[in-house]
Amino acid sequence: MKTRLASQLKTSAACVALASGLMFSTAAVADQVTLKSADGTVNLVGDFVDFVDDNYIIRTALGDLRIAASRVRCEGAACPQLETVDADVQIAGSDAIGLGMMPLLMTGFAASMDADAELTNTGEGQTLATLIGDGGFGDEIGSYLVSATNDSDAFEALMSGSAKVGMSSRRITKDEARALRADGAGNMISPDQERIVAVDSMVIVTHPENDVDQLTIEQLRGVFSGQITNWRQLGGVDRPINVVARYDDTASYDFFMDYLFGEEKPNFVPAALADDDQEMSNVVYRDRNAIGYVGYAFQRGAKPVTLVNECGIAARPDAFSAKTEEYALNRRMYLYNRSDNLDTASRSFLDFAISEEADAVIGKSGFIDLGITRRAQGLDDDRAINLQREAAAYDAGFETVVMQEMLAEMGNYDRLSSTFRFRTGSSKLDERGKLDLERLVDYLETVPSGTEVKFVGFTDSVGAFEANRRLSVGRAGSVLEEVRAAAGGRLDHIEMLTAGFGEVAPSACNVSDRGKSINRRVEVWISKDT
């Protein structure tokens, strides 16, 4: 189905055609326009002057300002609007995915078909990707229009049928899924309709010269509620804290503030508001007193801060902890589709987006791909130190024996980032686990013959210790069998084992549903000598 953008030019000046075939006015116009950020907050008001190289130029009291069309939308009678544009597939939703990931993902998708992607910024967060065969020298083989707005628009566009693919930095809600199912869209959380393409960590950042290296969750709550106002209260120098935040109707604000405060968000006015992660990072980098939060891709020169949860478990905002989903401020990036209107062009793109071939371009865009990485384990790493401290606090008994067993085993194995999780009291993998199975099989197929791979189970703290130990062993066995079934005979050259340590070595606090879900996991360990 073709998608058409509204077409109208409301300027009296002559129009010229740009290379993309879109039409804009080139004459100065005295009428006032408003440029708004994607979240609808007013940014700038001035007289429209021109639209050049995908930038609005407006005249203000400060002079002529040039603003990228990808960051704002233009409102007012003088705003240039696009001529009719045709696209084979429309993709709508999250601005984080649409602006941060999609341009490179489209380029990689084209390259996978020996084609070239011509990207045209059509304004207001919209990008048209036209795929040209034979490395750009052949015929057009498809076009994709990406509209980057917000997460909710993904599901509204799927409901209306105006988009074939929805982008979201949060999982679909139960209400949204039920409404789409009732509309004939199918089961929105099935693997054929819900695809995890990447993960993203929200990183707390400060000025690079700030000597505060880690913060507890309670300290963060104090800072972002206005209760803690000086860096000296956090172990730093005697300077005021300048809090930088996102606007309160953005997905990033909701994600961060929900994590800290739940539904009881404080009535707090920060020192500055940022339109997007890039602006937030720039503000923090320039202000030695600032603190803010950005996506993993946007740390730039700002300094990342380690988070310490309520249980004293420290988590660094690195790619490995994001892949294992053990960093607290972690979120998945999704692509969704209906089951009743998915065409070949849309399916081809979706299949590429979750393939190993897409990992490189996802990583290049700054997001964290789902590719498998490896990390050494030893008695001097944070987890082992915490475990030794915990074992020392127990009287000699079964719990201490289990902890000592785990410490002994850690010295023989590295850990892979593949981590499988379960629903409460269940041995059924969650949606991420199903996706990771085939990737793990592909990875293990390439390791040397005789390699030992151990599936190591853990649980939350609900229930008796010995029962949890048995449950963790059972879950490890379930994952091993799932891997064998997915592999066929491809992994006959390696030795696969299981172990389970129950509720020891938690990655999160067992005081919330989210924390418990993080702890219900099976890790994959691989022998160090391979």
Buried (B, 14 or more C-beta within 10 A) or exposed (E): EEBEBEEEBEBEEEBEEBEBEBBBBBEBBEEBBBBBBBBEBEBBBBBBBBBEEBBBBBBEEEEEBEBEBBBBBBBBEBBBBBBEBEBBBBBBBBBBBBBBBBBBBBBBBBBBBEBBBBBBBBBBBBBBBBBBBEEEEEEEBBBBBBBBBBBBBBBBBBBEBBBBBBBBBBBBEEEBBEBBBEBEBBEBBEEEBBBBBBBBBBBBBBBEEBEBEBBBBBBBBBBBBBEBEEBEBBEBBEEEBBBBBBBEEBBBBBBBBEBBBEEEBEEBEBBBBBBBBBBBBBBBBEBBBBBBBBBBBBBBEBBBBBBBBEEEBEBBBBBBBBBBBBBBBBBBBBBBBBBEBBEEBBBBBBBBBBBBBBBEBBBBBBBBBBBBBBBEBEEEBEBBEBBBEBBEEEEEEEBBEBBEEBBEBBEEBBBBBBBBBBEEEEBEBBBBBBBBBBBBBBBBEEBEEEBBBBBBBBBBBBEEBEEBBBBBBBBBBBBBBBBBEBBEEEBEEBEBEBBBBBBBBBBBBBEEEEBBBBBBBBBBBBBEEB
